Amino acid sequence: MFGVPIVLNILLLFPFILAPIANLIVAWSSMASGLVPLTYTDPGWTTPPIISGLLATGSFKASILQAVLIVIDILIYIPFVITIEKNAFKSRRKSVGDENMKRLISANPSEILNMTAQELKQSIQASEGRVVLSENVVIRETFVGDITNAEIARAFWCRYDFC
């Protein structure tokens, strides 16, 4: 409830109430019609979905039902989360002071290449932690006999504890 803050977020109140109601209606109607067998035990609230359906009914049909319910919940939440993301991005652009700025996550390569250092920094900040950097490791012979390249890098270039 606090990852994407549902508490005190009026935009997520509707799906927060609608998703359990939709789950109840779909699950009840599928069990009442005999598509999914009735539960005969409580597997415990800490049992993950899909597995709990199998344990509660003894049938894979309940696991399929749970997967369908998860998809329904995602479909209910998606429009609201997208709206929240758009609003957060607009407010972030206003706080940075550039209405035309584009997030790095939604920029194409040519736009990134045309950015100045300041624009790139603002674009990364506007992405709010959704930027992943990666390093491509290439296997290469060692530069000096028995000493590995990682040891050379550690000795000369990397002075931090996390290297």
Buried (B, 14 or more C-beta within 10 A) or exposed (E): EEEEEEEEEEBBEEBBEBBEEBBEEBBEEBBEEEEBEEBEEEBEEEBEEBEBBBBBBEBEBBBBBBEBBBEBBEEBBEEBBEEBBEEEBEEBBEEBEBEEBBBBEEBEEEEEEEBEEEBBEBBBBBBEEEEEEEEEEEEEEEEEEEEEEEEBEEEEEEEEEEE
